Amino acid sequence: MANRHLSRSVVLQSLFEWDFWGEHAPDVAEVIARNAKEFAPGLTDIAFVEDLIRGVIAKKPELDTIIEKAAPDWPIDKISPVDRNVLRLGLYELLFADRGEVPAKVAINEAIELAKTFGGDTSGRFVNGVLGAVYKELGEPGKDAQPAKKKIADVPFEQMPVQHLGGAVVYARDGSGADATVYLAFVHDVFGHWTLSKGKIIGDTDPADGTVSKVMEEIGLKVKIKADLGGNEYVANDPELGKIRKQVHYYLAEAKFGELTLAKKPGLDDAKWFKLADILELNFYNDILPIVTKAITILSEEKK
């Protein structure tokens, strides 16, 4: 049986060269033949290599659109050439390959390994985050050997189903009295942003109670709701419902200062405490910044 990982390495190197030269790129067959001879002498699975690279090139506009949606803060031309082409390759296999030959998890894992081998220190994590986000939006096909879900037509914004979530600006005081230092806890996502701990509110659960539960689940802290911070709304894709409106209600919540334990969740890679003075240096999403600012204002007024 041919070494598919080696074949994918040749595909990546060929895509990299094709991408580098742009409109002046040599014939694809010539690039593949040269790279196969140099990096994989004796490779017998040339047909797989050719089909894969031609498929990626044919679907490039669609693949780039998906990448930009999954990583909105990374325009396609700002992503490193290696990471960009690993993502194209991985997404192509994830979305268009025969699932029987290339299961979704195989497509993702192969892309991550390529990123680690040929990319930079953070390439594996970045590729994992983008492909993981797309995989989740697809409904994690193949996870439980379930049949593929049918595509659902878009509906107007007003008719989209609404999903309710609860989140919190979590704070703690280290010390006592006027000398106490105030810290805020944030989680970090694979796209480079610090954001707030949040989760879906199930059924008729009180939003505040649900938020307390989700914070405990995500970062391992028992919190007490202290103030209502309002909310925001954004549109996301659900594998069953199509586009949905996610409405997030945020609270200011107090916890004891202690170790944060980040749950294993797709898209998150860190959780940390920060002093109030250090908050301005952090990279937040635009819709999160007003929530954090309101929380800091409340905390500052309490100290007066």
C-alpha positions in Angstrom: 0.0 0.0 0.0 1.4 3.4 -0.9 2.5 5.8 1.8 -0.2 8.4 1.7 1.5 10.7 4.2 4.6 10.8 1.9 2.3 11.5 -1.0 0.6 14.3 0.8 4.1 15.8 1.6 4.8 15.9 -2.2 1.3 17.5 -2.7 2.1 20.2 -0.1 5.5 21.0 -1.6 4.0 21.2 -5.1 1.2 23.4 -3.9 3.7 25.7 -2.1 5.7 26.1 -5.4 2.5 26.6 -7.4 1.3 29.2 -4.9 4.7 31.0 -4.9 4.9 31.4 -8.6 1.2 32.4 -9.0 0.3 33.1 -12.6 3.8 32.3 -13.7 3.7 28.8 -12.2 5.0 26.0 -14.4 2.8 23.1 -15.4 1.4 21.2 -12.4 2.5 17.8 -13.9 6.0 19.1 -14.2 6.1 20.4 -10.6 4.7 17.1 -9.3 7.2 15.0 -11.2 10.2 17.0 -10.1 9.1 17.1 -6.4 8.3 13.4 -6.4 11.7 12.6 -7.8 13.5 14.8 -5.3 11.6 14.1 -2.1 9.9 10.7 -2.7 12.0 8.7 -5.1 10.2 5.4 -5.9 6.8 6.8 -5.0 4.2 4.7 -6.9 1.0 6.6 -5.9 1.5 9.4 -8.4 -2.2 9.2 -9.5 -3.2 10.0 -5.9 -0.8 13.0 -5.8 -2.0 14.4 -9.2 -5.7 14.0 -8.3 -5.3 15.7 -5.0 -3.3 18.7 -6.1 -5.6 19.3 -9.2 -8.6 19.0 -6.9 -7.2 21.6 -4.5 -6.3 24.0 -7.3 -9.8 23.6 -8.8 -11.5 24.3 -5.5 -9.1 27.0 -4.4 -11.6 29.9 -4.4 -14.1 28.0 -2.3 -11.4 26.7 0.1 -10.0 30.2 0.6 -13.4 31.6 1.4 -13.9 28.9 4.0 -10.5 29.6 5.5 -11.3 33.3 5.8 -14.6 32.6 7.5 -13.0 30.2 10.0 -10.1 32.5 10.7 -11.6 36.0 10.2 -8.6 37.9 11.6 -6.3 36.2 9.2 -6.7 37.4 5.6 -5.6 34.6 3.2 -2.6 36.6 2.0 -1.4 37.2 5.6 -1.3 33.5 6.4 2.2 32.0 5.9 2.5 30.1 2.5 3.0 26.8 4.3 0.0 27.1 6.6 -2.1 28.5 3.8 -1.5 25.5 1.6 -1.8 22.9 4.4 -5.2 24.4 5.2 -6.2 24.2 1.5 -5.1 20.5 1.3 -6.7 19.6 4.7 -10.0 21.3 3.9 -10.1 19.8 0.4 -9.8 16.3 1.9 -12.2 17.1 4.7 -14.9 18.5 2.4 -14.5 16.8 -0.9 -12.6 13.5 -0.5 -14.3 10.2 -0.4 -15.1 9.7 3.3 -14.7 6.0 2.9 -11.1 6.5 1.8 -10.2 9.5 3.9 -12.2 9.8 7.1 -12.6 13.4 8.4 -10.3 12.7 11.4 -7.6 11.4 9.1 -7.8 14.5 6.9 -7.4 16.7 9.9 -4.6 14.7 11.6 -2.6 14.5 8.4 -2.8 18.3 7.9 -1.7 18.9 11.4 1.3 16.6 11.0 2.2 18.4 7.7 2.0 21.7 9.5 4.2 20.6 12.3 6.8 19.2 9.9 6.9 22.0 7.4 5.5 25.0 9.2 6.5 27.1 12.2 6.2 26.6 15.9 2.5 27.5 16.1 1.5 26.0 12.7 0.1 22.8 14.0 -2.0 24.6 16.6 -3.3 27.1 14.0 -4.2 24.4 11.5 -5.8 22.3 14.2 -7.9 25.3 15.2 -9.2 26.2 11.7 -9.9 22.6 10.6 -11.4 21.8 14.0 -13.7 24.7 13.7 -14.9 23.7 10.2 -15.2 20.1 11.3 -17.4 21.2 14.2 -19.6 23.3 12.0 -20.1 20.3 9.7 -21.5 18.4 12.6 -18.3 16.3 13.2 -19.1 13.9 10.3 -18.1 10.3 11.0 -17.6 10.8 14.7 -20.3 8.3 15.5 -20.5 6.8 12.0 -23.7 8.7 11.4 -25.0 9.4 7.9 -24.0 12.8 6.4 -26.5 15.6 7.3 -28.4 17.3 4.5 -27.6 20.9 3.6 -30.1 23.3 4.9 -31.1 26.4 2.9 -30.3 29.9 4.4 -33.2 31.8 5.9 -33.6 35.5 6.6 -32.0 36.8 9.8 -35.4 37.4 11.4 -36.4 33.8 10.8 -33.2 32.2 12.1 -33.5 29.9 15.2 -32.1 31.6 18.3 -29.7 29.8 20.7 -29.1 31.3 24.2 -25.7 31.3 25.8 -24.4 32.6 29.1 -20.9 34.0 29.7 -19.0 35.8 32.4 -16.2 38.3 33.1 -14.7 36.4 36.0 -12.8 38.3 38.7 -11.0 37.5 41.9 -9.1 39.4 44.6 -5.7 38.3 45.8 -5.2 39.7 49.3 -7.6 41.7 51.5 -8.8 45.2 52.0 -7.4 48.1 50.0 -4.2 46.2 49.2 -6.0 43.4 47.4 -5.1 42.9 43.7 -7.9 42.4 41.3 -7.5 39.8 38.6 -9.7 38.9 35.6 -9.8 35.4 34.1 -9.9 34.9 30.3 -9.8 32.0 27.9 -7.6 32.1 24.8 -8.7 30.7 21.4 -6.7 29.3 18.6 -7.2 32.4 16.5 -5.2 34.5 18.9 -7.9 36.2 20.9 -8.6 36.4 24.6 -12.3 36.0 25.3 -14.8 35.2 28.0 -15.8 31.8 29.4 -19.3 30.9 28.1 -21.6 28.1 27.2 -25.0 27.1 25.9 -28.0 27.5 28.2 -30.2 24.4 28.1 -34.0 24.6 28.1 -35.6 26.8 30.7 -32.5 27.1 32.9 -32.1 30.5 34.5 -29.3 32.3 32.5 -27.4 33.3 35.6 -27.5 29.8 37.0 -26.6 28.3 33.6 -23.6 30.7 33.4 -22.3 29.6 36.8 -22.5 26.0 35.6 -20.7 26.7 32.3 -17.9 28.7 34.0 -17.3 25.8 36.3 -17.3 23.4 33.4 -14.9 25.5 31.2 -12.3 26.8 33.6 -13.0 24.9 36.9 -14.0 27.9 39.0 -17.0 28.2 41.3 -18.4 31.7 40.8 -21.0 34.0 42.2 -22.9 36.4 40.0 -22.4 40.0 41.1 -23.8 42.1 38.2 -25.6 41.9 34.8 -23.3 43.1 31.9 -25.8 42.9 29.1 -25.2 40.8 26.0 -24.4 40.5 22.3 -25.5 38.5 19.3 -23.8 36.9 16.3 -24.7 34.5 13.5 -23.2 31.0 13.4 -23.7 27.8 11.4 -25.4 24.8 13.0 -25.1 21.4 11.3 -28.8 20.6 12.0 -30.4 24.0 11.8 -28.3 25.9 9.3 -27.6 29.5 10.2 -28.6 30.4 13.8 -28.6 33.5 15.9 -26.5 33.1 19.1 -27.5 35.4 21.8 -25.0 35.6 24.7 -25.9 37.2 28.0 -22.9 38.2 30.1 -22.5 38.6 33.9 -19.8 39.9 36.2 -18.9 36.9 38.4 -16.7 36.7 41.5 -14.5 33.7 42.2 -11.7 32.8 44.7 -8.3 33.4 43.2 -6.8 30.1 42.3 -5.7 27.8 39.6 -7.6 27.7 36.3 -8.4 24.3 34.8 -9.2 24.7 31.1 -11.6 22.0 29.8 -10.6 20.2 26.6 -12.8 22.1 24.1 -12.3 22.7 20.3 -11.0 26.2 19.7 -9.6 27.0 23.1 -5.9 26.5 24.1 -5.3 28.5 27.3 -6.8 30.2 30.3 -5.1 32.8 32.5 -5.5 35.4 35.2 -4.6 39.0 34.3 -4.2 42.1 36.5 -6.5 45.0 35.6 -3.5 47.0 34.5 -2.5 44.4 31.9 -6.0 44.1 30.3 -5.3 46.8 27.7 -2.5 44.8 26.2 -4.7 41.9 25.3 -6.3 41.1 21.9 -10.1 40.9 22.3 -12.8 40.5 19.7 -14.6 43.8 19.1 -17.9 42.7 20.5 -16.3 41.4 23.7 -14.4 44.7 24.5 -17.5 46.7 25.6 -18.5 43.9 28.0 -15.0 43.8 29.6 -14.9 47.6 29.8 -18.2 47.7 31.6 -17.0 45.0 34.1 -13.8 47.0 34.8 -15.8 50.2 35.3 -18.0 48.4 37.9 -14.9 47.0 39.7 -13.2 50.4 39.7 -16.2 52.1 41.2 -16.3 49.5 44.0 -12.7 50.4 45.0 -13.5 54.1 45.5 
